[in-house]
């Protein structure tokens, strides 16, 4: 159970516009993260806008984005993120269910290309050690231009923030309907 209550946003006229904005960007659903963040409307809206920018507007292809997000979900032990992305979002972007499952222990898997492995090593370094060794950075920098490196780094940093908030506040997965 979440450590902070979820705002009953569906029946609150004062935030109806914000609720509609959140739903429109999340396949018509008001996710629990936003129900929780609505305790602070400015934070909720800023979070939504920033996450959407990082996910959709900085130029990373979908498969790469899902690879990183799911790996961070495993690293930070946030089932919510994994269950939100696997299988529906991940498969829609080209990851197989086997690859999604293998992301928990990707180093032992043969399902990933050398490029995937470089991205995953970069993700792990940023997520676990904060500082990225030159060898890992150099490998990933051979794959991407500077704009793409900034985008990849922002995605990793953002989802580490995202998952840490989920973990600290123990946000529950939405109930299936």
Secondary structure, 3 states (H helix, E strand, C coil): CCCCCCCCHHHCHHHHHHHHHHHHCCCCCCCHHHHHHCCCHHHHHHHHHHHHHHHHHCCCCHHHHHHHHHHHHHHCCCHHHHHHHCCHHHHHCCCCHHHHHHHHHHHHCCCCCHHHHHHHHHHHHHHHHCCCCHHHHHHHHCCCCHHHHHHHHHHHHHHHHHHHHHHHHCCCCCCCC
